[in-house]
Amino acid sequence: MEKASKSVDFLVVGAGISGMGATYQLHKSGKSFAILEGSNRAGGVLESREKNGYTYDLGANSAASSTTYNEFIKELEIDHRFQSILAKSLPRSLWQGQGLVRITSPLRSILCARWLTPKSKWTLLTEPFRRSEHESEESVYSFLSKRIGEEAVVKIVDAVMTGIYAGDIHQLSADVVFKELKEGVIEHGSLFKALRRKKTNGPRTITGFIGGFSDLSHAFERKFADNLVLNASVQSIHKKEDQWEVTLSNGSIYFSQNLILTPPAYVTATLLKSIHSGLSAAINTISYAPMGVLHLGIPYGEHPIPKELGFLVPNYVKRSMLGALYVSKIFEQRSPENQDVIAVFHRHQGEAEVVYQMVKNDLDKISYLKKDVTILENTWWDKAIPQFNVGSKANLQKIRQLTQEVEGLALAGSYLGKVGLADVFESGIQAVDRLP
């Protein structure tokens, strides 16, 4: 990249999914903007591989849907590559005891489960009639144990929270990860009543692309080629009166009245240190959970993988993995004929062959996975998912308040409260809307 200077109405730092959201909103506004991406490609954690006929994602493997996200796909002209299914159309399994149990209709499957005691089932059934006091901020474990009982939380909720956050239910803040739900319980006095009254945008969908999320990244690069600057590593940020001055490592300088920062918390905190030390410190307190993703090719054989989403593993069963996603059962054209590709989530660093040996004993307990597999790739994310532990509620409020003190600055990203891909995309849109 050649040394240059440029002035625009808006500067977006980072071309990950939140940066894409900000870009889309700016594109619709008609204002001038530039996107500065430190790596040699757009997408951030959205990256795919094609290997031996298998297609898989190294980071996010799927996304929920939203109206603006779907509109963005059409704007990029890749809706013909877009794939979407109803989440309820595919069952998912839970690891309980020594193996998997299939969850088809969640409530019916749980109430009929042999692995849940009669006492726990009674606690679930009587939840609407039981009042409980809730602390101003409490853990997921504390909040839900009062409503549905300890056993259900340990055996069910823990698996779901591990699947979403790779976190600890005794540490995760219910006031952040279940914000609307807790508010609903306080208002209506019941978890089930709050769920019934919760506003939704229709049935939940799971989305992806034929070529993985690299389809999205490549289309973004094509669409915004005139605005996107790759290999644009930010060296320093300064605020001079009402003007931002962003200097890149190659000496290029960009000027703008409005700055949108979309990198992860630990990067954003460093960039803001000289701008607002208090804001930088608040952002820097956000920790991340590590996670690995092992991709395997699985032959059909006599017992193919069933048409399911995959499985989740609660911590109490002490397995070597967090769960798995049956990628080719969800998305088409992801594997060779008579083969499947799956993503196994875990906490082991190392080469793919070594990690496979660590999880093999548990995978072999599942008959349709006990086969001669094709070991494709292991991806380790040292800082995979932000952790909203108890205390995060006040810290996120502080971050919002301190950001407002810096004129012309907006933040976006998963560390601001929601980690779902579509939600993170929306955070970029909201960042633009907060600026004049």
HELIX and SHEET records of a PDB file:
HELIX    1   1 ILE A   17  SER A   29  1                                  13    
HELIX    2   2 THR A   67  GLU A   75  1                                   9    
HELIX    3   3 ALA A   87  SER A   89  5                                   3    
HELIX    4   4 PRO A  106  LEU A  111  1                                   6    
HELIX    5   5 PRO A  118  LEU A  125  1                                   8    
HELIX    6   6 GLU A  127  PHE A  129  5                                   3    
HELIX    7   7 VAL A  140  ILE A  148  1                                   9    
HELIX    8   8 GLU A  150  ALA A  152  1                                   3    
HELIX    9   9 VAL A  153  VAL A  157  3                                   5    
HELIX   10  10 ASP A  158  TYR A  165  1                                   8    
HELIX   11  11 ALA A  174  VAL A  177  1                                   4    
HELIX   12  12 LYS A  179  HIS A  188  1                                  10    
HELIX   13  13 LEU A  191  ARG A  197  1                                   7    
HELIX   14  14 SER A  214  LYS A  223  1                                  10    
HELIX   15  15 ALA A  265  LEU A  271  1                                   7    
HELIX   16  16 SER A  277  ASN A  284  1                                   8    
HELIX   17  17 ASN A  315  VAL A  317  5                                   3    
HELIX   18  18 VAL A  327  ILE A  330  1                                   4    
HELIX   19  19 ALA A  352  LEU A  363  1                                  12    
HELIX   20  20 SER A  367  LEU A  369  5                                   3    
HELIX   21  21 SER A  392  GLN A  404  1                                  13    
HELIX   22  22 SER A  414  LEU A  416  5                                   3    
HELIX   23  23 LEU A  421  ASP A  433  1                                  13    
SHEET    1   A 6 LEU A 228  VAL A 229  0                                        
SHEET    2   A 6 PHE A  33  LEU A  36  1                                        
SHEET    3   A 6 SER A   5  VAL A  13  1                                        
SHEET    4   A 6 ILE A 253  LEU A 261  1                                        
SHEET    5   A 6 GLN A 243  LEU A 248 -1                                        
SHEET    6   A 6 VAL A 234  LYS A 240 -1                                        
SHEET    1   B 5 LEU A 228  VAL A 229  0                                        
SHEET    2   B 5 PHE A  33  LEU A  36  1                                        
SHEET    3   B 5 SER A   5  VAL A  13  1                                        
SHEET    4   B 5 ILE A 253  LEU A 261  1                                        
SHEET    5   B 5 LEU A 409  LEU A 411  1                                        
SHEET    1   C 2 SER A  48  LYS A  51  0                                        
SHEET    2   C 2 TYR A  54  ASP A  57 -1                                        
SHEET    1   D 2 PHE A  82  LEU A  86  0                                        
SHEET    2   D 2 THR A 205  PHE A 209 -1                                        
SHEET    1   E 7 GLY A  99  ILE A 103  0                                        
SHEET    2   E 7 ARG A  92  GLN A  96 -1                                        
SHEET    3   E 7 GLY A 310  LEU A 312  1                                        
SHEET    4   E 7 GLY A 323  LEU A 325 -1                                        
SHEET    5   E 7 GLN A 339  HIS A 346 -1                                        
SHEET    6   E 7 SER A 287  PRO A 299 -1                                        
SHEET    7   E 7 THR A 374  GLN A 387 -1                                        
END                                                                             
